[in-house]
Amino acid sequence: MDVSDRTLSVWECDRTYPAWEYWPRIVSYLGYDPFTDPSLGRPKGNETHGVAFSLLALAVTLGQMLAKRRLEMRKTRLQCAKELKVSIKTLADWERDRRSPSEALKPHIALFLGYDPFATVFNPNVVS
């Protein structure tokens, strides 16, 4: 994760929480987001209140929407890949906006995201 042993140690021992700039690396490494529970409070935080959590609300690409939904469901990338019937690498590429799903998979993804795929045209680049 490109941090010192000491930094990792204080994170593991809950002496301080990681700064928000390390959050994406940690989420990618763990395969889920450990920071999605605001009830943990801020006694050891080192960021302005709400900074890390506000990033979830800003999901605008399909990849960000998929990652947000997976984290809200508290599922690993492997669990969601199985649910979507794709490989974990494919899901990771979608979440990182490196690849887009095929047209055939979009209705299934729409259901995963909580949309009715038959109500409107599914456009992964537009979030209402």
N, C-alpha and C positions, 0 to 999 in steps of 0.2 A: 504493500500500500504506500510505499515510499515515505515512511515515517521512521523516526528513531525507535530503538527498543524501549527507551524511557517513555516516550509518548504513548506507545502501545500499552505499556505497563500501567500508566495512570488511567488510561481508558478502561482497561480490563478490571482494574481495582475500583472503578467508580469514583476516583478522586476528582476527575473532571470529565465533562462530556466533550467529544470532538467538536471542533469548530465546523461551521456549516460547509466550508470549502472541502472538507474531507468526507462529507456525507455521501456523495455519489460513489466514491471509491469503496466506502464501507458497505453500502447497499449492494454494489456489484460483487464484492468479495463474498458477502454472506448469502446473497441470493434473496434477501428480503430486507425490509426497512425496519430496523429496531427503534427508530425515532418517531413512529407514527402514533404513539400513545401520549397525548398531551397531559394525561393525568399523572405522569411521572414528576411533574413539577419542574422547578428551575433551581433547586438549591445548589447545584454544582455546574450549572450551565455557564458558558462563556460567550454567548451570543445574545443579541437583543431578543426579547421575548417574541416568539412567533416567527422568527426568520426561517428556521428549517421547515416548519409546518406550512408556511405560506407557499413553498415550492410545489407542494402537492396540488394546490388549488390552481396553479398556473399551467396545468397540462393542456397543451394545444395540439400536439402532433399525435398521430395514432400510437406511436411508440410510447410517448409520455402517458397517454391515456391507458394503454395496456399495463405499463409499470405501476401507475397509480392504482388501477383496479386490483392488480395482483397484491399490492401492499395493503390495500384496504381489506382484502380478504385474508390477509396474513398467511399467504401461501408462498411456498418457494417457487422459484422459476421452474424447477422440475415438475412440481405438482400442476402448475398451470399449463406447462407444455403438454403434459399427458391429457389434461382436460380439453385442450384445444386440438389434440391429436397431431402435434408437430414435434420436431426435435427441440431439445433445450437450446441448441445453437440457433435454430431458426427463431425461436422466441426472443433470445438475447439480441439477435440482429434486428428484429422488429422493434424491441424496446429501445435500442440505440439508434433507431431510424437509419440503419444501414441497408435494410431491405424492406419491401412492402409485401403484404400477403397477396395471393392471387385473388382474382375476382370470385372464384368459387368458394373461398374461405371467408369472404367478407360478411355474409349473413351470420355465420357461426360466431365470428368475432364480435359482430354487433350485439348478438345475444349475450355474449360474455361480458360486454361493457354495459349491458342493461338497456340497450336500445331495441326497439321493435324493427327488425330489418325490412318489414313489409309496409310500414307506415310511411316512410320517406326514403328517399335515395340516401344511401349511406356514403358520406364523404368523410374520410378519415382526416382530412386536412382542415375541417371546419367543426368547431365545437360550439353548440348553441348555449 
